[in-house]
C-alpha cells in the first residue's frame, strides 16, 4: 500500500488533517447551475454518465444522481472512502472502484458527458497529468465537460513557502510536509497552456481568501469550466 493510499485511508477513518464533508461541493453545484443556464439538461439527464476522478465518499456523484438522474463512475485510491461511498449510495446508478487515476481509464471512447477532477490530479507528476488529459479527452463525448478544481499558485504564500522548503523534481511541485506526497500547483498561465489547446475554456473561478492581514490564510484554488469541442 502506497504512502498516498495510507494517508487517505486514515483520513477517511479519522479526519485528522482535513474536514471531509458529506455534502456536495458548492463549486460543483455552481458549475452545474451554470451549465443548465447554457444548455439546459442536454447532457445532465438520465442518459448521461459522469466520471469522478477521486470521488472520496461519493458525495458529488450522489448529488448528481439525485438531482439529474445521471449514472456515475467513481474512482478513488482509498478503499475506506469507497466503502463509505458504496454505503451512502444505496440503489443509485453509481459504480465505484478502488484504483489510481495514473493508468488508462477503463471506460469506452466517448462514453462520458462530464468528468470531475476536483483536487485530484495535482498529485500526479507531469507525464502522468499528460496521460490523464489524453484519457479524459478520449472518454469524453464531443461537447462534454471537464470540471477542474485545483490549487492555484498565483499570490498563494503557502505555495511559495512549500516550493522553497520542500521542492520536488518538477517546477511548480513540492513534497507535502504533512502528507509526505507529491503535489503540483498550476499558475493560471500554466493551467491555460495545458488545457486551452484541447478544450474551450468557458470560465475560471478563483478563490480570494488566501491572504488575510498581509499573511498567508487559506490555500488558493481555481475552478475551470472546460468543454471538449464538438
C-alpha atoms as one frame of an Amber mdcrd trajectory, in Angstrom:
protein
   0.000   0.000   0.000   1.426   3.377  -1.029   2.007   6.261   1.381  -0.659
   8.208  -0.515  -3.219   5.443  -0.031  -2.307   5.026   3.629  -2.805   8.740
   4.237  -6.266   8.828   2.656  -7.449   5.645   4.335  -6.518   7.144   7.698
  -8.069  10.489   6.770 -11.414   8.919   5.850 -11.396   6.963   9.103 -10.331
   9.788  11.420 -10.437  13.166   9.615  -7.153  14.037  11.303  -5.987  16.740
   8.877  -8.912  17.700   6.645 -12.565  18.487   7.235 -14.246  15.944   4.988
 -17.889  16.677   4.238 -20.858  14.537   3.243 -22.455  17.489   1.450 -21.911
  18.171  -2.275 -19.245  20.736  -3.102 -20.590  24.257  -3.581 -18.226  24.775
  -6.519 -19.747  21.788  -8.304 -23.321  22.945  -7.693 -22.394  26.391  -9.027
 -20.896  24.760 -12.121 -23.936  22.570 -12.852 -26.301  25.545 -12.444 -24.154
  27.454 -14.926 -24.217  24.547 -17.416 -28.013  24.354 -17.096 -28.276  28.029
 -17.983 -26.113  27.479 -21.059 -27.590  24.276 -22.467 -30.378  23.064 -20.183
 -30.154  19.409 -19.243 -28.938  18.263 -22.625 -26.197  16.191 -21.016 -27.153
  16.180 -17.350 -30.036  13.705 -17.522 -30.834  10.012 -17.102 -28.916   9.105
 -20.258 -25.764  10.925 -19.096 -22.704   9.465 -17.419 -20.324  11.214 -15.011
 -16.804  10.105 -14.103 -15.462  11.376 -10.776 -11.677  11.118 -10.508 -11.019
  10.962  -6.771 -14.640  10.549  -5.716 -13.951  10.209  -1.986 -17.115   9.300
  -0.088 -19.224   9.760  -3.219 -20.887  12.997  -2.138 -20.684  14.698  -5.544
 -21.803  11.698  -7.580 -24.682  11.184  -5.158 -25.748  14.811  -5.647 -25.609
  14.488  -9.441 -27.553  11.211  -9.426 -30.224  12.625  -7.114 -30.529  15.958
  -8.950 -30.183  14.930 -12.583 -30.618  11.164 -12.612 -27.214  10.622 -14.228
 -25.237   7.405 -13.997 -21.923   7.680 -12.194 -18.490   6.083 -12.065 -16.256
   6.936  -9.135 -12.547   6.178  -8.740 -10.601   6.652  -5.532  -7.301   5.321
  -4.253  -8.748   4.894  -0.742 -10.670   1.693  -0.090 -12.020   3.322   3.080
 -13.500   6.175   1.008 -15.042   3.743  -1.474 -16.537   1.721   1.370 -18.245
   4.867   2.661 -19.369   5.842  -0.860 -20.994   2.457  -1.502 -22.812   2.578
   1.844 -24.134   6.094   1.123 -25.253   5.442  -2.450 -27.824   2.703  -1.770
 -29.572   1.796  -5.051 -28.315   4.759  -7.084 -26.875   4.112 -10.573 -23.281
   4.649  -9.413 -20.333   2.284  -9.747 -17.258   2.697  -7.550 -13.731   1.343
  -7.950 -10.661   1.418  -5.712  -7.951   2.467  -8.129  -5.466   5.165  -9.048
  -6.017   7.599 -11.921  -2.438   7.425 -13.262  -3.205   4.431 -15.506  -5.594
   4.187 -18.509  -9.250   4.758 -17.652 -11.287   1.584 -18.120 -14.144   3.269
 -19.987 -15.070   3.237 -23.694 -14.297   6.094 -26.051 -16.793   8.989 -25.982
 -18.844   7.393 -23.200 -18.853  10.175 -20.574 -20.697  13.518 -20.500 -18.896
  15.031 -17.514 -15.542  14.369 -15.847 -14.882  15.723 -12.357 -11.272  16.368
 -11.386 -11.675  18.073  -8.048  -8.450  18.379  -6.060  -7.170  15.113  -7.507
  -4.783  15.299 -10.466  -2.390  17.670  -8.678  -0.991  14.533  -7.010   0.286
  13.345 -10.413   3.637  14.100 -11.995   3.943  15.846 -15.347   3.893  12.788
 -17.615   1.006  11.328 -15.602  -1.026  14.527 -15.906  -0.463  14.484 -19.659
  -1.621  10.855 -19.874  -4.710  11.653 -17.809  -5.507  14.599 -20.071  -5.408
  12.363 -23.140  -7.549   9.725 -21.425 -10.050  12.377 -20.352 -10.334  13.588
 -23.936 -10.761  10.007 -25.117 -13.662   9.126 -22.815 -15.482  12.461 -23.098
 -18.197  12.817 -25.695 -17.951  15.761 -28.093 -19.409  18.738 -26.232 -18.786
  17.020 -22.900 -17.416  18.851 -19.888 -14.377  18.665 -17.629 -14.915  20.410
 -14.302 -11.482  21.020 -12.823 -10.796  22.351  -9.352  -7.213  22.555  -8.196
  -4.766  24.635  -6.195  -3.640  27.948  -7.708  -0.069  29.141  -7.190  -0.638
  32.817  -8.040  -0.307  35.011  -4.913  -0.554  31.984  -2.588   2.068  32.414
   0.127   1.610  28.808   1.268   2.667  27.553  -2.171   5.663  29.886  -2.276
   6.864  28.556   1.079   6.330  24.903   0.140   8.172  25.319  -3.145  11.033
  26.927  -1.238  11.297  24.475   1.658  10.195  21.155   0.125  10.738  21.312
  -3.650  10.120  18.226  -5.772  11.778  17.260  -9.059   9.484  19.377 -11.263
   8.956  23.153 -11.382   5.776  24.037  -9.503   5.841  20.867  -7.383   6.771
  20.023  -3.794   6.570  17.158  -1.302   3.826  17.951   1.200   5.432  18.028
   4.667   2.431  16.518   6.497   1.127  14.030   3.946   4.532  13.150   2.524
   3.100  13.080  -1.007   3.914  14.857  -4.254   1.776  17.881  -5.207   1.881
  20.077  -8.279   0.295  23.554  -8.350  -0.615  25.377 -11.566  -0.224  29.054
 -12.136  -3.150  30.389 -14.156  -0.870  30.756 -17.179   0.365  27.168 -16.860
  -3.193  25.870 -16.476  -4.322  27.616 -19.654  -1.224  26.472 -21.533  -2.036
  22.887 -20.559  -5.790  22.770 -21.163  -6.684  25.504 -23.664  -5.259  23.694
 -26.738  -7.730  20.852 -26.099 -10.800  22.458 -24.501 -12.898  25.561 -24.840
 -12.300  27.446 -21.609 -15.668  28.959 -20.725 -14.988  30.256 -17.238 -12.381
  30.448 -14.479 -13.379  30.906 -10.841 -10.611  31.873  -8.407 -10.758  31.906
  -4.609  -9.762  35.097  -2.808  -9.278  34.154   0.847  -5.614  33.193   0.508
  -4.273  36.289   2.280  -5.553  37.894   5.476  -3.956  40.954   7.060  -0.977
  40.522   4.773  -0.336  36.933   5.846  -0.985  33.541   4.318  -4.520  32.379
   5.100  -6.391  29.703   3.151  -4.951  27.769   0.235  -5.891  29.378  -3.066
  -7.915  27.394  -5.613  -9.143  27.793  -9.168 -12.096  26.110 -10.870 -12.185
  25.780 -14.662 -15.247  25.101 -16.817 -13.792  23.218 -19.773 -15.735  21.834
 -22.761 -14.485  19.351 -25.327 -15.143  20.728 -28.829 -17.995  19.238 -30.832
